[in-house]
Amino acid sequence: MIARVSVTLKPSILDPQGTTIHQALESLGFKGVKRVRMGKLIEIELQGGSKAAAKKEVERMCQKLLANPIVEMYRIEIK
């Protein structure tokens, strides 16, 4: 089973990397870009168990290590 965790900054937190990427895209001629937010994708391979149990375990991982709940939010997808 594979868990994918997408971690992004909360909307209220400034994203200087996203701003830099947005400016670079504009300078390369990509004028239709309204906004860029930078994040990270973490893939975790899990052994056995149910999807529900896996999601619960990955939720604990996010709370303890993978995301900073003060400034980040995360989304978990189990495949």
mmCIF file of the N, C-alpha and C atoms, coordinates in Angstrom:
data_MODEL
# 
_entry.id   MODEL 
# 
loop_
_atom_site.group_PDB 
_atom_site.id 
_atom_site.type_symbol 
_atom_site.label_atom_id 
_atom_site.label_alt_id 
_atom_site.label_comp_id 
_atom_site.label_asym_id 
_atom_site.label_entity_id 
_atom_site.label_seq_id 
_atom_site.pdbx_PDB_ins_code 
_atom_site.Cartn_x 
_atom_site.Cartn_y 
_atom_site.Cartn_z 
_atom_site.occupancy 
_atom_site.B_iso_or_equiv 
_atom_site.pdbx_formal_charge 
_atom_site.auth_seq_id 
_atom_site.auth_comp_id 
_atom_site.auth_asym_id 
_atom_site.auth_atom_id 
_atom_site.pdbx_PDB_model_num 
ATOM 1   N N  . MET A 1 1  ? 0.845  -1.162 0.000   1.00 0.00 ? 1  MET A N  1 
ATOM 2   C CA . MET A 1 1  ? 0.000  0.000  0.000   1.00 0.00 ? 1  MET A CA 1 
ATOM 3   C C  . MET A 1 1  ? 0.902  1.242  0.000   1.00 0.00 ? 1  MET A C  1 
ATOM 4   N N  . ILE A 1 2  ? 0.500  2.243  -0.760  1.00 0.00 ? 2  ILE A N  1 
ATOM 5   C CA . ILE A 1 2  ? 1.256  3.498  -0.839  1.00 0.00 ? 2  ILE A CA 1 
ATOM 6   C C  . ILE A 1 2  ? 0.407  4.623  -0.259  1.00 0.00 ? 2  ILE A C  1 
ATOM 7   N N  . ALA A 1 3  ? 1.014  5.399  0.627   1.00 0.00 ? 3  ALA A N  1 
ATOM 8   C CA . ALA A 1 3  ? 0.377  6.605  1.145   1.00 0.00 ? 3  ALA A CA 1 
ATOM 9   C C  . ALA A 1 3  ? 1.081  7.799  0.522   1.00 0.00 ? 3  ALA A C  1 
ATOM 10  N N  . ARG A 1 4  ? 0.302  8.718  0.013   1.00 0.00 ? 4  ARG A N  1 
ATOM 11  C CA . ARG A 1 4  ? 0.845  9.975  -0.506  1.00 0.00 ? 4  ARG A CA 1 
ATOM 12  C C  . ARG A 1 4  ? 0.353  11.098 0.391   1.00 0.00 ? 4  ARG A C  1 
ATOM 13  N N  . VAL A 1 5  ? 1.295  11.870 0.888   1.00 0.00 ? 5  VAL A N  1 
ATOM 14  C CA . VAL A 1 5  ? 0.970  12.990 1.757   1.00 0.00 ? 5  VAL A CA 1 
ATOM 15  C C  . VAL A 1 5  ? 1.397  14.272 1.052   1.00 0.00 ? 5  VAL A C  1 
ATOM 16  N N  . SER A 1 6  ? 0.445  15.145 0.787   1.00 0.00 ? 6  SER A N  1 
ATOM 17  C CA . SER A 1 6  ? 0.730  16.458 0.204   1.00 0.00 ? 6  SER A CA 1 
ATOM 18  C C  . SER A 1 6  ? 0.710  17.474 1.331   1.00 0.00 ? 6  SER A C  1 
ATOM 19  N N  . VAL A 1 7  ? 1.816  18.179 1.497   1.00 0.00 ? 7  VAL A N  1 
ATOM 20  C CA . VAL A 1 7  ? 1.937  19.172 2.556   1.00 0.00 ? 7  VAL A CA 1 
ATOM 21  C C  . VAL A 1 7  ? 2.105  20.544 1.909   1.00 0.00 ? 7  VAL A C  1 
ATOM 22  N N  . THR A 1 8  ? 1.252  21.481 2.316   1.00 0.00 ? 8  THR A N  1 
ATOM 23  C CA . THR A 1 8  ? 1.332  22.844 1.796   1.00 0.00 ? 8  THR A CA 1 
ATOM 24  C C  . THR A 1 8  ? 1.177  23.832 2.948   1.00 0.00 ? 8  THR A C  1 
ATOM 25  N N  . LEU A 1 9  ? 1.626  25.039 2.696   1.00 0.00 ? 9  LEU A N  1 
ATOM 26  C CA . LEU A 1 9  ? 1.440  26.090 3.691   1.00 0.00 ? 9  LEU A CA 1 
ATOM 27  C C  . LEU A 1 9  ? -0.038 26.460 3.774   1.00 0.00 ? 9  LEU A C  1 
ATOM 28  N N  . LYS A 1 10 ? -0.480 26.831 4.948   1.00 0.00 ? 10 LYS A N  1 
ATOM 29  C CA . LYS A 1 10 ? -1.850 27.309 5.102   1.00 0.00 ? 10 LYS A CA 1 
ATOM 30  C C  . LYS A 1 10 ? -2.021 28.575 4.271   1.00 0.00 ? 10 LYS A C  1 
ATOM 31  N N  . PRO A 1 11 ? -3.234 28.818 3.769   1.00 0.00 ? 11 PRO A N  1 
ATOM 32  C CA . PRO A 1 11 ? -3.459 29.998 2.911   1.00 0.00 ? 11 PRO A CA 1 
ATOM 33  C C  . PRO A 1 11 ? -3.052 31.327 3.560   1.00 0.00 ? 11 PRO A C  1 
ATOM 34  N N  . SER A 1 12 ? -3.119 31.430 4.869   1.00 0.00 ? 12 SER A N  1 
ATOM 35  C CA . SER A 1 12 ? -2.795 32.687 5.549   1.00 0.00 ? 12 SER A CA 1 
ATOM 36  C C  . SER A 1 12 ? -1.288 32.911 5.708   1.00 0.00 ? 12 SER A C  1 
ATOM 37  N N  . ILE A 1 13 ? -0.475 31.906 5.381   1.00 0.00 ? 13 ILE A N  1 
ATOM 38  C CA . ILE A 1 13 ? 0.982  31.996 5.536   1.00 0.00 ? 13 ILE A CA 1 
ATOM 39  C C  . ILE A 1 13 ? 1.611  32.439 4.217   1.00 0.00 ? 13 ILE A C  1 
ATOM 40  N N  . LEU A 1 14 ? 2.490  33.436 4.285   1.00 0.00 ? 14 LEU A N  1 
ATOM 41  C CA . LEU A 1 14 ? 3.194  33.889 3.087   1.00 0.00 ? 14 LEU A CA 1 
ATOM 42  C C  . LEU A 1 14 ? 4.072  32.765 2.540   1.00 0.00 ? 14 LEU A C  1 
ATOM 43  N N  . ASP A 1 15 ? 4.163  32.698 1.216   1.00 0.00 ? 15 ASP A N  1 
ATOM 44  C CA . ASP A 1 15 ? 4.929  31.642 0.546   1.00 0.00 ? 15 ASP A CA 1 
ATOM 45  C C  . ASP A 1 15 ? 5.981  32.278 -0.361  1.00 0.00 ? 15 ASP A C  1 
ATOM 46  N N  . PRO A 1 16 ? 7.164  32.620 0.177   1.00 0.00 ? 16 PRO A N  1 
ATOM 47  C CA . PRO A 1 16 ? 8.179  33.276 -0.644  1.00 0.00 ? 16 PRO A CA 1 
ATOM 48  C C  . PRO A 1 16 ? 8.672  32.414 -1.809  1.00 0.00 ? 16 PRO A C  1 
ATOM 49  N N  . GLN A 1 17 ? 8.735  31.092 -1.624  1.00 0.00 ? 17 GLN A N  1 
ATOM 50  C CA . GLN A 1 17 ? 9.145  30.222 -2.739  1.00 0.00 ? 17 GLN A CA 1 
ATOM 51  C C  . GLN A 1 17 ? 8.112  30.269 -3.854  1.00 0.00 ? 17 GLN A C  1 
ATOM 52  N N  . GLY A 1 18 ? 6.849  30.227 -3.493  1.00 0.00 ? 18 GLY A N  1 
ATOM 53  C CA . GLY A 1 18 ? 5.788  30.310 -4.490  1.00 0.00 ? 18 GLY A CA 1 
ATOM 54  C C  . GLY A 1 18 ? 5.842  31.626 -5.250  1.00 0.00 ? 18 GLY A C  1 
ATOM 55  N N  . THR A 1 19 ? 6.104  32.717 -4.528  1.00 0.00 ? 19 THR A N  1 
ATOM 56  C CA . THR A 1 19 ? 6.210  34.037 -5.161  1.00 0.00 ? 19 THR A CA 1 
ATOM 57  C C  . THR A 1 19 ? 7.377  34.073 -6.137  1.00 0.00 ? 19 THR A C  1 
ATOM 58  N N  . THR A 1 20 ? 8.507  33.506 -5.737  1.00 0.00 ? 20 THR A N  1 
ATOM 59  C CA . THR A 1 20 ? 9.693  33.468 -6.611  1.00 0.00 ? 20 THR A CA 1 
ATOM 60  C C  . THR A 1 20 ? 9.416  32.656 -7.867  1.00 0.00 ? 20 THR A C  1 
ATOM 61  N N  . ILE A 1 21 ? 8.761  31.514 -7.709  1.00 0.00 ? 21 ILE A N  1 
ATOM 62  C CA . ILE A 1 21 ? 8.418  30.678 -8.870  1.00 0.00 ? 21 ILE A CA 1 
ATOM 63  C C  . ILE A 1 21 ? 7.458  31.426 -9.790  1.00 0.00 ? 21 ILE A C  1 
ATOM 64  N N  . HIS A 1 22 ? 6.472  32.095 -9.201  1.00 0.00 ? 22 HIS A N  1 
ATOM 65  C CA . HIS A 1 22 ? 5.504  32.866 -9.988  1.00 0.00 ? 22 HIS A CA 1 
ATOM 66  C C  . HIS A 1 22 ? 6.221  33.938 -10.811 1.00 0.00 ? 22 HIS A C  1 
ATOM 67  N N  . GLN A 1 23 ? 7.118  34.673 -10.184 1.00 0.00 ? 23 GLN A N  1 
ATOM 68  C CA . GLN A 1 23 ? 7.866  35.716 -10.891 1.00 0.00 ? 23 GLN A CA 1 
ATOM 69  C C  . GLN A 1 23 ? 8.728  35.127 -12.006 1.00 0.00 ? 23 GLN A C  1 
ATOM 70  N N  . ALA A 1 24 ? 9.362  33.987 -11.741 1.00 0.00 ? 24 ALA A N  1 
ATOM 71  C CA . ALA A 1 24 ? 10.193 33.343 -12.767 1.00 0.00 ? 24 ALA A CA 1 
ATOM 72  C C  . ALA A 1 24 ? 9.349  32.883 -13.945 1.00 0.00 ? 24 ALA A C  1 
ATOM 73  N N  . LEU A 1 25 ? 8.174  32.323 -13.666 1.00 0.00 ? 25 LEU A N  1 
ATOM 74  C CA . LEU A 1 25 ? 7.289  31.890 -14.749 1.00 0.00 ? 25 LEU A CA 1 
ATOM 75  C C  . LEU A 1 25 ? 6.860  33.078 -15.605 1.00 0.00 ? 25 LEU A C  1 
ATOM 76  N N  . GLU A 1 26 ? 6.525  34.177 -14.954 1.00 0.00 ? 26 GLU A N  1 
ATOM 77  C CA . GLU A 1 26 ? 6.147  35.380 -15.704 1.00 0.00 ? 26 GLU A CA 1 
ATOM 78  C C  . GLU A 1 26 ? 7.299  35.867 -16.568 1.00 0.00 ? 26 GLU A C  1 
ATOM 79  N N  . SER A 1 27 ? 8.526  35.844 -16.025 1.00 0.00 ? 27 SER A N  1 
ATOM 80  C CA . SER A 1 27 ? 9.681  36.311 -16.800 1.00 0.00 ? 27 SER A CA 1 
ATOM 81  C C  . SER A 1 27 ? 9.986  35.384 -17.973 1.00 0.00 ? 27 SER A C  1 
ATOM 82  N N  . LEU A 1 28 ? 9.523  34.133 -17.891 1.00 0.00 ? 28 LEU A N  1 
ATOM 83  C CA . LEU A 1 28 ? 9.701  33.186 -18.995 1.00 0.00 ? 28 LEU A CA 1 
ATOM 84  C C  . LEU A 1 28 ? 8.545  33.251 -20.004 1.00 0.00 ? 28 LEU A C  1 
ATOM 85  N N  . GLY A 1 29 ? 7.615  34.170 -19.765 1.00 0.00 ? 29 GLY A N  1 
ATOM 86  C CA . GLY A 1 29 ? 6.536  34.373 -20.719 1.00 0.00 ? 29 GLY A CA 1 
ATOM 87  C C  . GLY A 1 29 ? 5.222  33.694 -20.377 1.00 0.00 ? 29 GLY A C  1 
ATOM 88  N N  . PHE A 1 30 ? 5.129  33.074 -19.235 1.00 0.00 ? 30 PHE A N  1 
ATOM 89  C CA . PHE A 1 30 ? 3.881  32.430 -18.821 1.00 0.00 ? 30 PHE A CA 1 
ATOM 90  C C  . PHE A 1 30 ? 3.021  33.466 -18.093 1.00 0.00 ? 30 PHE A C  1 
ATOM 91  N N  . LYS A 1 31 ? 2.193  34.173 -18.854 1.00 0.00 ? 31 LYS A N  1 
ATOM 92  C CA . LYS A 1 31 ? 1.442  35.303 -18.308 1.00 0.00 ? 31 LYS A CA 1 
ATOM 93  C C  . LYS A 1 31 ? 0.120  34.908 -17.662 1.00 0.00 ? 31 LYS A C  1 
ATOM 94  N N  . GLY A 1 32 ? -0.380 33.711 -17.899 1.00 0.00 ? 32 GLY A N  1 
ATOM 95  C CA . GLY A 1 32 ? -1.678 33.314 -17.380 1.00 0.00 ? 32 GLY A CA 1 
ATOM 96  C C  . GLY A 1 32 ? -1.662 32.768 -15.964 1.00 0.00 ? 32 GLY A C  1 
ATOM 97  N N  . VAL A 1 33 ? -0.503 32.761 -15.322 1.00 0.00 ? 33 VAL A N  1 
ATOM 98  C CA . VAL A 1 33 ? -0.397 32.204 -13.972 1.00 0.00 ? 33 VAL A CA 1 
ATOM 99  C C  . VAL A 1 33 ? -0.838 33.264 -12.972 1.00 0.00 ? 33 VAL A C  1 
ATOM 100 N N  . LYS A 1 34 ? -1.854 32.939 -12.175 1.00 0.00 ? 34 LYS A N  1 
ATOM 101 C CA . LYS A 1 34 ? -2.385 33.895 -11.201 1.00 0.00 ? 34 LYS A CA 1 
ATOM 102 C C  . LYS A 1 34 ? -1.635 33.828 -9.870  1.00 0.00 ? 34 LYS A C  1 
ATOM 103 N N  . ARG A 1 35 ? -1.320 32.604 -9.422  1.00 0.00 ? 35 ARG A N  1 
ATOM 104 C CA . ARG A 1 35 ? -0.682 32.434 -8.120  1.00 0.00 ? 35 ARG A CA 1 
ATOM 105 C C  . ARG A 1 35 ? 0.024  31.080 -8.078  1.00 0.00 ? 35 ARG A C  1 
ATOM 106 N N  . VAL A 1 36 ? 1.111  30.986 -7.319  1.00 0.00 ? 36 VAL A N  1 
ATOM 107 C CA . VAL A 1 36 ? 1.833  29.726 -7.131  1.00 0.00 ? 36 VAL A CA 1 
ATOM 108 C C  . VAL A 1 36 ? 2.027  29.507 -5.631  1.00 0.00 ? 36 VAL A C  1 
ATOM 109 N N  . ARG A 1 37 ? 1.727  28.310 -5.178  1.00 0.00 ? 37 ARG A N  1 
ATOM 110 C CA . ARG A 1 37 ? 1.991  27.903 -3.800  1.00 0.00 ? 37 ARG A CA 1 
ATOM 111 C C  . ARG A 1 37 ? 2.906  26.684 -3.863  1.00 0.00 ? 37 ARG A C  1 
ATOM 112 N N  . MET A 1 38 ? 3.975  26.706 -3.117  1.00 0.00 ? 38 MET A N  1 
ATOM 113 C CA . MET A 1 38 ? 4.946  25.616 -3.087  1.00 0.00 ? 38 MET A CA 1 
ATOM 114 C C  . MET A 1 38 ? 4.588  24.645 -1.973  1.00 0.00 ? 38 MET A C  1 
ATOM 115 N N  . GLY A 1 39 ? 4.850  23.364 -2.193  1.00 0.00 ? 39 GLY A N  1 
ATOM 116 C CA . GLY A 1 39 ? 4.586  22.356 -1.173  1.00 0.00 ? 39 GLY A CA 1 
ATOM 117 C C  . GLY A 1 39 ? 5.533  21.182 -1.347  1.00 0.00 ? 39 GLY A C  1 
ATOM 118 N N  . LYS A 1 40 ? 5.199  20.092 -0.690  1.00 0.00 ? 40 LYS A N  1 
ATOM 119 C CA . LYS A 1 40 ? 6.021  18.888 -0.830  1.00 0.00 ? 40 LYS A CA 1 
ATOM 120 C C  . LYS A 1 40 ? 5.107  17.667 -0.879  1.00 0.00 ? 40 LYS A C  1 
ATOM 121 N N  . LEU A 1 41 ? 5.584  16.641 -1.550  1.00 0.00 ? 41 LEU A N  1 
ATOM 122 C CA . LEU A 1 41 ? 4.873  15.378 -1.662  1.00 0.00 ? 41 LEU A CA 1 
ATOM 123 C C  . LEU A 1 41 ? 5.741  14.300 -1.027  1.00 0.00 ? 41 LEU A C  1 
ATOM 124 N N  . ILE A 1 42 ? 5.145  13.545 -0.107  1.00 0.00 ? 42 ILE A N  1 
ATOM 125 C CA . ILE A 1 42 ? 5.865  12.472 0.585   1.00 0.00 ? 42 ILE A CA 1 
ATOM 126 C C  . ILE A 1 42 ? 5.150  11.165 0.267   1.00 0.00 ? 42 ILE A C  1 
ATOM 127 N N  . GLU A 1 43 ? 5.883  10.189 -0.262  1.00 0.00 ? 43 GLU A N  1 
ATOM 128 C CA . GLU A 1 43 ? 5.324  8.860  -0.525  1.00 0.00 ? 43 GLU A CA 1 
ATOM 129 C C  . GLU A 1 43 ? 5.858  7.886  0.511   1.00 0.00 ? 43 GLU A C  1 
ATOM 130 N N  . ILE A 1 44 ? 4.951  7.130  1.103   1.00 0.00 ? 44 ILE A N  1 
ATOM 131 C CA . ILE A 1 44 ? 5.319  6.162  2.128   1.00 0.00 ? 44 ILE A CA 1 
ATOM 132 C C  . ILE A 1 44 ? 4.755  4.807  1.730   1.00 0.00 ? 44 ILE A C  1 
ATOM 133 N N  . GLU A 1 45 ? 5.617  3.807  1.626   1.00 0.00 ? 45 GLU A N  1 
ATOM 134 C CA . GLU A 1 45 ? 5.155  2.451  1.324   1.00 0.00 ? 45 GLU A CA 1 
ATOM 135 C C  . GLU A 1 45 ? 4.876  1.745  2.646   1.00 0.00 ? 45 GLU A C  1 
ATOM 136 N N  . LEU A 1 46 ? 3.667  1.232  2.779   1.00 0.00 ? 46 LEU A N  1 
ATOM 137 C CA . LEU A 1 46 ? 3.230  0.589  4.014   1.00 0.00 ? 46 LEU A CA 1 
ATOM 138 C C  . LEU A 1 46 ? 2.990  -0.895 3.787   1.00 0.00 ? 46 LEU A C  1 
ATOM 139 N N  . GLN A 1 47 ? 3.164  -1.684 4.824   1.00 0.00 ? 47 GLN A N  1 
ATOM 140 C CA . GLN A 1 47 ? 2.920  -3.125 4.745   1.00 0.00 ? 47 GLN A CA 1 
ATOM 141 C C  . GLN A 1 47 ? 1.513  -3.442 5.221   1.00 0.00 ? 47 GLN A C  1 
ATOM 142 N N  . GLY A 1 48 ? 0.802  -4.252 4.445   1.00 0.00 ? 48 GLY A N  1 
ATOM 143 C CA . GLY A 1 48 ? -0.486 -4.830 4.836   1.00 0.00 ? 48 GLY A CA 1 
ATOM 144 C C  . GLY A 1 48 ? -1.459 -3.908 5.526   1.00 0.00 ? 48 GLY A C  1 
ATOM 145 N N  . GLY A 1 49 ? -2.452 -4.510 6.173   1.00 0.00 ? 49 GLY A N  1 
ATOM 146 C CA . GLY A 1 49 ? -3.457 -3.757 6.911   1.00 0.00 ? 49 GLY A CA 1 
ATOM 147 C C  . GLY A 1 49 ? -4.533 -3.176 6.020   1.00 0.00 ? 49 GLY A C  1 
ATOM 148 N N  . SER A 1 50 ? -5.495 -2.551 6.639   1.00 0.00 ? 50 SER A N  1 
ATOM 149 C CA . SER A 1 50 ? -6.601 -1.942 5.902   1.00 0.00 ? 50 SER A CA 1 
ATOM 150 C C  . SER A 1 50 ? -6.263 -0.497 5.537   1.00 0.00 ? 50 SER A C  1 
ATOM 151 N N  . LYS A 1 51 ? -7.007 0.044  4.582   1.00 0.00 ? 51 LYS A N  1 
ATOM 152 C CA . LYS A 1 51 ? -6.808 1.441  4.208   1.00 0.00 ? 51 LYS A CA 1 
ATOM 153 C C  . LYS A 1 51 ? -7.105 2.366  5.382   1.00 0.00 ? 51 LYS A C  1 
ATOM 154 N N  . ALA A 1 52 ? -8.137 2.036  6.137   1.00 0.00 ? 52 ALA A N  1 
ATOM 155 C CA . ALA A 1 52 ? -8.512 2.872  7.284   1.00 0.00 ? 52 ALA A CA 1 
ATOM 156 C C  . ALA A 1 52 ? -7.398 2.908  8.327   1.00 0.00 ? 52 ALA A C  1 
ATOM 157 N N  . ALA A 1 53 ? -6.813 1.743  8.617   1.00 0.00 ? 53 ALA A N  1 
ATOM 158 C CA . ALA A 1 53 ? -5.718 1.671  9.591   1.00 0.00 ? 53 ALA A CA 1 
ATOM 159 C C  . ALA A 1 53 ? -4.488 2.409  9.069   1.00 0.00 ? 53 ALA A C  1 
ATOM 160 N N  . ALA A 1 54 ? -4.221 2.266  7.767   1.00 0.00 ? 54 ALA A N  1 
ATOM 161 C CA . ALA A 1 54 ? -3.074 2.947  7.165   1.00 0.00 ? 54 ALA A CA 1 
ATOM 162 C C  . ALA A 1 54 ? -3.248 4.459  7.248   1.00 0.00 ? 54 ALA A C  1 
ATOM 163 N N  . LYS A 1 55 ? -4.455 4.928  6.937   1.00 0.00 ? 55 LYS A N  1 
ATOM 164 C CA . LYS A 1 55 ? -4.700 6.370  6.983   1.00 0.00 ? 55 LYS A CA 1 
ATOM 165 C C  . LYS A 1 55 ? -4.530 6.903  8.398   1.00 0.00 ? 55 LYS A C  1 
ATOM 166 N N  . LYS A 1 56 ? -4.997 6.150  9.378   1.00 0.00 ? 56 LYS A N  1 
ATOM 167 C CA . LYS A 1 56 ? -4.866 6.563  10.772  1.00 0.00 ? 56 LYS A CA 1 
ATOM 168 C C  . LYS A 1 56 ? -3.385 6.644  11.170  1.00 0.00 ? 56 LYS A C  1 
ATOM 169 N N  . GLU A 1 57 ? -2.609 5.662  10.736  1.00 0.00 ? 57 GLU A N  1 
ATOM 170 C CA . GLU A 1 57 ? -1.177 5.639  11.051  1.00 0.00 ? 57 GLU A CA 1 
ATOM 171 C C  . GLU A 1 57 ? -0.448 6.804  10.384  1.00 0.00 ? 57 GLU A C  1 
ATOM 172 N N  . VAL A 1 58 ? -0.765 7.066  9.124   1.00 0.00 ? 58 VAL A N  1 
ATOM 173 C CA . VAL A 1 58 ? -0.121 8.172  8.408   1.00 0.00 ? 58 VAL A CA 1 
ATOM 174 C C  . VAL A 1 58 ? -0.550 9.507  9.021   1.00 0.00 ? 58 VAL A C  1 
ATOM 175 N N  . GLU A 1 59 ? -1.784 9.602  9.471   1.00 0.00 ? 59 GLU A N  1 
ATOM 176 C CA . GLU A 1 59 ? -2.256 10.807 10.167  1.00 0.00 ? 59 GLU A CA 1 
ATOM 177 C C  . GLU A 1 59 ? -1.373 11.086 11.388  1.00 0.00 ? 59 GLU A C  1 
ATOM 178 N N  . ARG A 1 60 ? -1.059 10.051 12.146  1.00 0.00 ? 60 ARG A N  1 
ATOM 179 C CA . ARG A 1 60 ? -0.177 10.201 13.306  1.00 0.00 ? 60 ARG A CA 1 
ATOM 180 C C  . ARG A 1 60 ? 1.230  10.641 12.888  1.00 0.00 ? 60 ARG A C  1 
ATOM 181 N N  . MET A 1 61 ? 1.718  10.089 11.765  1.00 0.00 ? 61 MET A N  1 
ATOM 182 C CA . MET A 1 61 ? 3.035  10.484 11.249  1.00 0.00 ? 61 MET A CA 1 
ATOM 183 C C  . MET A 1 61 ? 3.051  11.973 10.916  1.00 0.00 ? 61 MET A C  1 
ATOM 184 N N  . CYS A 1 62 ? 1.971  12.431 10.286  1.00 0.00 ? 62 CYS A N  1 
ATOM 185 C CA . CYS A 1 62 ? 1.879  13.850 9.916   1.00 0.00 ? 62 CYS A CA 1 
ATOM 186 C C  . CYS A 1 62 ? 1.878  14.734 11.151  1.00 0.00 ? 62 CYS A C  1 
ATOM 187 N N  . GLN A 1 63 ? 1.128  14.348 12.144  1.00 0.00 ? 63 GLN A N  1 
ATOM 188 C CA . GLN A 1 63 ? 1.024  15.148 13.361  1.00 0.00 ? 63 GLN A CA 1 
ATOM 189 C C  . GLN A 1 63 ? 2.335  15.192 14.142  1.00 0.00 ? 63 GLN A C  1 
ATOM 190 N N  . LYS A 1 64 ? 3.111  14.095 14.072  1.00 0.00 ? 64 LYS A N  1 
ATOM 191 C CA . LYS A 1 64 ? 4.349  14.021 14.848  1.00 0.00 ? 64 LYS A CA 1 
ATOM 192 C C  . LYS A 1 64 ? 5.589  14.506 14.105  1.00 0.00 ? 64 LYS A C  1 
ATOM 193 N N  . LEU A 1 65 ? 5.596  14.390 12.748  1.00 0.00 ? 65 LEU A N  1 
ATOM 194 C CA . LEU A 1 65 ? 6.836  14.674 12.032  1.00 0.00 ? 65 LEU A CA 1 
ATOM 195 C C  . LEU A 1 65 ? 6.667  15.346 10.672  1.00 0.00 ? 65 LEU A C  1 
ATOM 196 N N  . LEU A 1 66 ? 5.769  14.858 9.862   1.00 0.00 ? 66 LEU A N  1 
ATOM 197 C CA . LEU A 1 66 ? 5.746  15.237 8.447   1.00 0.00 ? 66 LEU A CA 1 
ATOM 198 C C  . LEU A 1 66 ? 5.225  16.642 8.168   1.00 0.00 ? 66 LEU A C  1 
ATOM 199 N N  . ALA A 1 67 ? 4.404  17.191 9.045   1.00 0.00 ? 67 ALA A N  1 
ATOM 200 C CA . ALA A 1 67 ? 3.850  18.524 8.821   1.00 0.00 ? 67 ALA A CA 1 
ATOM 201 C C  . ALA A 1 67 ? 3.907  19.333 10.114  1.00 0.00 ? 67 ALA A C  1 
ATOM 202 N N  . ASN A 1 68 ? 4.059  20.621 9.954   1.00 0.00 ? 68 ASN A N  1 
ATOM 203 C CA . ASN A 1 68 ? 4.015  21.545 11.087  1.00 0.00 ? 68 ASN A CA 1 
ATOM 204 C C  . ASN A 1 68 ? 2.596  22.112 11.150  1.00 0.00 ? 68 ASN A C  1 
ATOM 205 N N  . PRO A 1 69 ? 1.772  21.651 12.082  1.00 0.00 ? 69 PRO A N  1 
ATOM 206 C CA . PRO A 1 69 ? 0.359  22.043 12.096  1.00 0.00 ? 69 PRO A CA 1 
ATOM 207 C C  . PRO A 1 69 ? 0.122  23.532 12.328  1.00 0.00 ? 69 PRO A C  1 
ATOM 208 N N  . ILE A 1 70 ? 1.127  24.250 12.768  1.00 0.00 ? 70 ILE A N  1 
ATOM 209 C CA . ILE A 1 70 ? 0.969  25.687 12.989  1.00 0.00 ? 70 ILE A CA 1 
ATOM 210 C C  . ILE A 1 70 ? 0.914  26.433 11.661  1.00 0.00 ? 70 ILE A C  1 
ATOM 211 N N  . VAL A 1 71 ? 1.744  26.031 10.688  1.00 0.00 ? 71 VAL A N  1 
ATOM 212 C CA . VAL A 1 71 ? 1.811  26.768 9.419   1.00 0.00 ? 71 VAL A CA 1 
ATOM 213 C C  . VAL A 1 71 ? 1.450  25.924 8.196   1.00 0.00 ? 71 VAL A C  1 
ATOM 214 N N  . GLU A 1 72 ? 1.317  24.603 8.368   1.00 0.00 ? 72 GLU A N  1 
ATOM 215 C CA . GLU A 1 72 ? 1.073  23.740 7.219   1.00 0.00 ? 72 GLU A CA 1 
ATOM 216 C C  . GLU A 1 72 ? -0.223 22.948 7.372   1.00 0.00 ? 72 GLU A C  1 
ATOM 217 N N  . MET A 1 73 ? -0.758 22.557 6.222   1.00 0.00 ? 73 MET A N  1 
ATOM 218 C CA . MET A 1 73 ? -1.878 21.627 6.195   1.00 0.00 ? 73 MET A CA 1 
ATOM 219 C C  . MET A 1 73 ? -1.460 20.453 5.314   1.00 0.00 ? 73 MET A C  1 
ATOM 220 N N  . TYR A 1 74 ? -2.155 19.336 5.447   1.00 0.00 ? 74 TYR A N  1 
ATOM 221 C CA . TYR A 1 74 ? -1.765 18.160 4.666   1.00 0.00 ? 74 TYR A CA 1 
ATOM 222 C C  . TYR A 1 74 ? -2.993 17.414 4.217   1.00 0.00 ? 74 TYR A C  1 
ATOM 223 N N  . ARG A 1 75 ? -2.785 16.632 3.164   1.00 0.00 ? 75 ARG A N  1 
ATOM 224 C CA . ARG A 1 75 ? -3.835 15.770 2.621   1.00 0.00 ? 75 ARG A CA 1 
ATOM 225 C C  . ARG A 1 75 ? -3.223 14.396 2.422   1.00 0.00 ? 75 ARG A C  1 
ATOM 226 N N  . ILE A 1 76 ? -3.944 13.369 2.844   1.00 0.00 ? 76 ILE A N  1 
ATOM 227 C CA . ILE A 1 76 ? -3.455 11.994 2.759   1.00 0.00 ? 76 ILE A CA 1 
ATOM 228 C C  . ILE A 1 76 ? -4.270 11.241 1.728   1.00 0.00 ? 76 ILE A C  1 
ATOM 229 N N  . GLU A 1 77 ? -3.573 10.512 0.858   1.00 0.00 ? 77 GLU A N  1 
ATOM 230 C CA . GLU A 1 77 ? -4.219 9.650  -0.142  1.00 0.00 ? 77 GLU A CA 1 
ATOM 231 C C  . GLU A 1 77 ? -3.593 8.268  0.009   1.00 0.00 ? 77 GLU A C  1 
ATOM 232 N N  . ILE A 1 78 ? -4.432 7.259  0.155   1.00 0.00 ? 78 ILE A N  1 
ATOM 233 C CA . ILE A 1 78 ? -3.962 5.867  0.289   1.00 0.00 ? 78 ILE A CA 1 
ATOM 234 C C  . ILE A 1 78 ? -4.312 5.118  -0.976  1.00 0.00 ? 78 ILE A C  1 
ATOM 235 N N  . LYS A 1 79 ? -3.327 4.461  -1.572  1.00 0.00 ? 79 LYS A N  1 
ATOM 236 C CA . LYS A 1 79 ? -3.560 3.653  -2.784  1.00 0.00 ? 79 LYS A CA 1 
ATOM 237 C C  . LYS A 1 79 ? -3.118 2.230  -2.541  1.00 0.00 ? 79 LYS A C  1 
# 
